[in-house]
Amino acid sequence: MELGFFIAGRDNDVPQPHERRNSPYWRFMTPLLNLPPEHLPYDAEGVSREVAEIRAYEARRAEANNSVPYQPTLGEVVSEVVEAVREAVKPRKPTELQKAKTWLQMTLAGGPMLATVVEKLAIKAGISKRTLRRAAKSAKVQSRRKGRGPWLWTPLQAEGQE
């Protein structure tokens, strides 16, 4: 191995770390002269060179903008939590189906009624036939008919109580 010497301040100044790459002379002289080693940021991070370059760019950009990551205060965090809880426990408007189900249960509380009578009362109360039938299904109203007679609607709870 040949060793050469340099005189500082002349044309043969110490090259930059990236300029010393793959030179056996500078690999030997770097620790002796206490020079900064060549740094390849992507080597130690386990990512590709492109990802390392993007990260380096983002770091330079953040430093240039003096950007600091947002740190919410405790008051802001508590405010968000209180708002989320308030929204979660806020009473919801009953749906048309829930209103129809409640109305049907109150109407049939007195006992079985003719289905046609219940439908007419529901229309007067502003409940559509389709919604009434869905409410009857979810409220477990039983439809009965003897022979060719009219349909009777009976709540299942009323049958168990008889």
MODELLER restraints for C-alpha pairs under 7 A, 6 or more apart:
rsr = mdl.restraints
at = mdl.atoms
rsr.add(forms.Gaussian(group=physical.xy_distance, feature=features.Distance(at['CA:3:A'], at['CA:25:A']), mean=6.65, stdev=0.5))
rsr.add(forms.Gaussian(group=physical.xy_distance, feature=features.Distance(at['CA:6:A'], at['CA:12:A']), mean=5.96, stdev=0.5))
rsr.add(forms.Gaussian(group=physical.xy_distance, feature=features.Distance(at['CA:7:A'], at['CA:13:A']), mean=6.97, stdev=0.5))
rsr.add(forms.Gaussian(group=physical.xy_distance, feature=features.Distance(at['CA:17:A'], at['CA:37:A']), mean=6.28, stdev=0.5))
rsr.add(forms.Gaussian(group=physical.xy_distance, feature=features.Distance(at['CA:17:A'], at['CA:38:A']), mean=4.64, stdev=0.5))
rsr.add(forms.Gaussian(group=physical.xy_distance, feature=features.Distance(at['CA:18:A'], at['CA:38:A']), mean=6.00, stdev=0.5))
rsr.add(forms.Gaussian(group=physical.xy_distance, feature=features.Distance(at['CA:20:A'], at['CA:26:A']), mean=5.99, stdev=0.5))
rsr.add(forms.Gaussian(group=physical.xy_distance, feature=features.Distance(at['CA:30:A'], at['CA:37:A']), mean=6.86, stdev=0.5))
rsr.add(forms.Gaussian(group=physical.xy_distance, feature=features.Distance(at['CA:41:A'], at['CA:52:A']), mean=6.51, stdev=0.5))
rsr.add(forms.Gaussian(group=physical.xy_distance, feature=features.Distance(at['CA:42:A'], at['CA:48:A']), mean=6.25, stdev=0.5))
rsr.add(forms.Gaussian(group=physical.xy_distance, feature=features.Distance(at['CA:42:A'], at['CA:49:A']), mean=5.45, stdev=0.5))
rsr.add(forms.Gaussian(group=physical.xy_distance, feature=features.Distance(at['CA:42:A'], at['CA:52:A']), mean=5.20, stdev=0.5))
rsr.add(forms.Gaussian(group=physical.xy_distance, feature=features.Distance(at['CA:97:A'], at['CA:131:A']), mean=6.08, stdev=0.5))
rsr.add(forms.Gaussian(group=physical.xy_distance, feature=features.Distance(at['CA:97:A'], at['CA:135:A']), mean=5.90, stdev=0.5))
rsr.add(forms.Gaussian(group=physical.xy_distance, feature=features.Distance(at['CA:100:A'], at['CA:127:A']), mean=6.54, stdev=0.5))
rsr.add(forms.Gaussian(group=physical.xy_distance, feature=features.Distance(at['CA:100:A'], at['CA:131:A']), mean=6.90, stdev=0.5))
rsr.add(forms.Gaussian(group=physical.xy_distance, feature=features.Distance(at['CA:100:A'], at['CA:132:A']), mean=6.12, stdev=0.5))
rsr.add(forms.Gaussian(group=physical.xy_distance, feature=features.Distance(at['CA:100:A'], at['CA:135:A']), mean=5.88, stdev=0.5))
rsr.add(forms.Gaussian(group=physical.xy_distance, feature=features.Distance(at['CA:101:A'], at['CA:135:A']), mean=4.66, stdev=0.5))
rsr.add(forms.Gaussian(group=physical.xy_distance, feature=features.Distance(at['CA:101:A'], at['CA:136:A']), mean=6.80, stdev=0.5))
rsr.add(forms.Gaussian(group=physical.xy_distance, feature=features.Distance(at['CA:101:A'], at['CA:139:A']), mean=6.24, stdev=0.5))
rsr.add(forms.Gaussian(group=physical.xy_distance, feature=features.Distance(at['CA:108:A'], at['CA:154:A']), mean=6.86, stdev=0.5))
rsr.add(forms.Gaussian(group=physical.xy_distance, feature=features.Distance(at['CA:108:A'], at['CA:155:A']), mean=6.64, stdev=0.5))
rsr.add(forms.Gaussian(group=physical.xy_distance, feature=features.Distance(at['CA:111:A'], at['CA:154:A']), mean=6.64, stdev=0.5))
rsr.add(forms.Gaussian(group=physical.xy_distance, feature=features.Distance(at['CA:112:A'], at['CA:152:A']), mean=6.12, stdev=0.5))
rsr.add(forms.Gaussian(group=physical.xy_distance, feature=features.Distance(at['CA:112:A'], at['CA:153:A']), mean=5.43, stdev=0.5))
rsr.add(forms.Gaussian(group=physical.xy_distance, feature=features.Distance(at['CA:112:A'], at['CA:154:A']), mean=4.51, stdev=0.5))
rsr.add(forms.Gaussian(group=physical.xy_distance, feature=features.Distance(at['CA:113:A'], at['CA:152:A']), mean=5.45, stdev=0.5))
rsr.add(forms.Gaussian(group=physical.xy_distance, feature=features.Distance(at['CA:113:A'], at['CA:153:A']), mean=5.48, stdev=0.5))
rsr.add(forms.Gaussian(group=physical.xy_distance, feature=features.Distance(at['CA:113:A'], at['CA:154:A']), mean=6.89, stdev=0.5))
rsr.add(forms.Gaussian(group=physical.xy_distance, feature=features.Distance(at['CA:114:A'], at['CA:150:A']), mean=6.78, stdev=0.5))
rsr.add(forms.Gaussian(group=physical.xy_distance, feature=features.Distance(at['CA:114:A'], at['CA:151:A']), mean=5.84, stdev=0.5))
rsr.add(forms.Gaussian(group=physical.xy_distance, feature=features.Distance(at['CA:114:A'], at['CA:152:A']), mean=4.55, stdev=0.5))
rsr.add(forms.Gaussian(group=physical.xy_distance, feature=features.Distance(at['CA:114:A'], at['CA:153:A']), mean=6.17, stdev=0.5))
rsr.add(forms.Gaussian(group=physical.xy_distance, feature=features.Distance(at['CA:115:A'], at['CA:151:A']), mean=5.55, stdev=0.5))
rsr.add(forms.Gaussian(group=physical.xy_distance, feature=features.Distance(at['CA:115:A'], at['CA:152:A']), mean=5.49, stdev=0.5))
rsr.add(forms.Gaussian(group=physical.xy_distance, feature=features.Distance(at['CA:115:A'], at['CA:153:A']), mean=5.73, stdev=0.5))
rsr.add(forms.Gaussian(group=physical.xy_distance, feature=features.Distance(at['CA:119:A'], at['CA:129:A']), mean=6.63, stdev=0.5))
rsr.add(forms.Gaussian(group=physical.xy_distance, feature=features.Distance(at['CA:140:A'], at['CA:155:A']), mean=6.43, stdev=0.5))
rsr.add(forms.Gaussian(group=physical.xy_distance, feature=features.Distance(at['CA:140:A'], at['CA:156:A']), mean=6.19, stdev=0.5))
rsr.add(forms.Gaussian(group=physical.xy_distance, feature=features.Distance(at['CA:141:A'], at['CA:153:A']), mean=6.26, stdev=0.5))
rsr.add(forms.Gaussian(group=physical.xy_distance, feature=features.Distance(at['CA:141:A'], at['CA:154:A']), mean=5.55, stdev=0.5))
rsr.add(forms.Gaussian(group=physical.xy_distance, feature=features.Distance(at['CA:141:A'], at['CA:155:A']), mean=4.38, stdev=0.5))
rsr.add(forms.Gaussian(group=physical.xy_distance, feature=features.Distance(at['CA:141:A'], at['CA:156:A']), mean=5.92, stdev=0.5))
rsr.add(forms.Gaussian(group=physical.xy_distance, feature=features.Distance(at['CA:142:A'], at['CA:153:A']), mean=5.60, stdev=0.5))
rsr.add(forms.Gaussian(group=physical.xy_distance, feature=features.Distance(at['CA:142:A'], at['CA:154:A']), mean=5.15, stdev=0.5))
rsr.add(forms.Gaussian(group=physical.xy_distance, feature=features.Distance(at['CA:142:A'], at['CA:155:A']), mean=5.98, stdev=0.5))
rsr.add(forms.Gaussian(group=physical.xy_distance, feature=features.Distance(at['CA:142:A'], at['CA:156:A']), mean=6.36, stdev=0.5))
rsr.add(forms.Gaussian(group=physical.xy_distance, feature=features.Distance(at['CA:143:A'], at['CA:151:A']), mean=6.32, stdev=0.5))
rsr.add(forms.Gaussian(group=physical.xy_distance, feature=features.Distance(at['CA:143:A'], at['CA:152:A']), mean=5.58, stdev=0.5))
rsr.add(forms.Gaussian(group=physical.xy_distance, feature=features.Distance(at['CA:143:A'], at['CA:153:A']), mean=4.71, stdev=0.5))
rsr.add(forms.Gaussian(group=physical.xy_distance, feature=features.Distance(at['CA:143:A'], at['CA:154:A']), mean=6.51, stdev=0.5))
rsr.add(forms.Gaussian(group=physical.xy_distance, feature=features.Distance(at['CA:144:A'], at['CA:151:A']), mean=5.53, stdev=0.5))
rsr.add(forms.Gaussian(group=physical.xy_distance, feature=features.Distance(at['CA:144:A'], at['CA:152:A']), mean=5.13, stdev=0.5))
rsr.add(forms.Gaussian(group=physical.xy_distance, feature=features.Distance(at['CA:144:A'], at['CA:153:A']), mean=6.51, stdev=0.5))
rsr.add(forms.Gaussian(group=physical.xy_distance, feature=features.Distance(at['CA:145:A'], at['CA:151:A']), mean=4.79, stdev=0.5))
rsr.add(forms.Gaussian(group=physical.xy_distance, feature=features.Distance(at['CA:145:A'], at['CA:152:A']), mean=6.24, stdev=0.5))
